Amino acid sequence: MVTSHAGPVRGRELAGFAAVGLLAYAADLAVFTGLRGPVGVDPLTAKALSFLAGCAVAYAGNALGTYRHRAARTLRSGAVFLAVNAAGALVQFLCLLVSHYGLGLTSQRADTLSWAGVGMVLATALRFWGTRTWVFRGDEGRVGPWTG
């Protein structure tokens, strides 16, 4: 069983986080596809805007659903959530860089597997831990596990 400073991870919490993540991914993909296709926005701008849309969906879903029983939703928690998600995106980007340029695996399949496969698994683990630990902390006054 996975644990954090807030105690054991409950299956319901993990399932909620995963469901919200799927919705956020769908929003990210839909916005990116819409901006790139019919609207004709350049790829980097489209990805930046779709990333923000996905983050907004993920924050709302986690704040109102998965972690509704935890800390209050504040501007601070929104900013930290964005930072945690940006760190996850960086992990995915680094997986692509290492695979493509470091290991020389340059096919489209290898790029997709490194970014959307390995990178997504690592980034999701980071996002789950960061969201649970820094964004929606269950016990605001607690400094560490030794304080009870």
N, C-alpha and C positions, 0 to 999 in steps of 0.2 A: 504494500500500500504506500502511495506517495504521501509525504508529509511536508509541511512548511511550518513557519513560525506560528501559524494560526491553527495548526492541528491537522488531522487526517483529511485528505481530499475525499469528498463524498462522490459516489458515482453520479448522482444527480447534478452536482456542480460541474463535473467534467462533461456530462452529456449536454448540459445547457450551454457551456462554453463552446463545445463543438457545433451545436446547432446554430448558435449565433455566428460562429466563424463561417459556416457555410453560407448563411445569408449575406454576411459581409463580403465574402468572396464573389457571390452572385452579383451584388451591387457593384463591386469593383469591376468585374468583367463586363457588365451591362453598360456602365458609364464609359469605360474604355472603348468598347466596341462602337457605341453610339457616337462618341466624339471622333474616333478615327474614321468611321464610315461616313454616315450621312452629313456630319458637321464638317469633317475634313480638317480637324485639328492635328498638329504635329504630334508624333508619338510621345515625346517626353512631357509635353504639356498635358496630353491626354492621360498619361500614366500618373502624373502628379495629381491631377484632379480626380481620377478614379480611385487613387490611394486614399485621398481625403474623404471621398464618399464612402468607401469601405470602412474607414476608421469611424466615421460618424454612425454608420449602421451598427458596427461592433460595439461602440461605446454605449449607444442607446440600448441595445439588446442586453448587454451585460449589466448596465446600471439598473434597468427596469425589470430585468428578468433574473439572470443567473446570480447576481450579487445584490439583489434588492434588499436583502436582510443585513447587509454590511454598511460600511461608512457612507455618510451623506455624499451626494454628488455635488462637487464643487468645481470651480474653475481650475484649481490645482489638480484635482483628479483627472480632469479632461486633458490638461497639459501633459501630465505624467503618462496617461494612456497613449497619447499621440507619440510621446518619446519611446515608450515600450514597443509600439507598433513600428515605428521607424527603425528601431534596433532589429526587430524581426525582419523587416525588409532588407536591411543591411546584411543580415546573415544569409538571406537568399541570394543577394547580389554577390557576396563573397564566395558562396558555393559555386556560382556560375563562373566567376573569375578564376577560381582555382581549377575547376574542371576544364574550362575552355583554354585558358592561357598557361596554366601551370602544368596540367597533365596532358595537354594537347588533344583533348577529346572535343572535336570541333563540329561534329554533325548536329543537325537540328534536334535529333533524338537525344543526344548526349546533353545538349544545352537544356532541353526541356526537363530531362530527368534530374539534372543537377539543380536546377532552379526550382522546379515545381514538385520534384520528388524529395530528394535529400534536403534541399533548402527549406521546403515547406515543413517537413517533419521537425527539423531543428528549430526553425522560427516559431512554430506552433508551441513547442515545449517552452521556449523562452517567453513567448507572449502569455501563456497560461501562468507560468511562474511569476512573471512581472506584474500581470494584472491582479493576481491574487495577493501578491506580497506588497506591492507599492501603490496600486490604484485603489482597490476596494479592500483595504485592510479591515479585518474584523474587529480588531482591538486597538484602537487609536493610541492608548497610553502605554502600551506594551513595548518595551525596548528590546527584549530578547527572551528566549525560552527559559532563562534562569529566573525571570521575574515572576513567573507563575501566572 
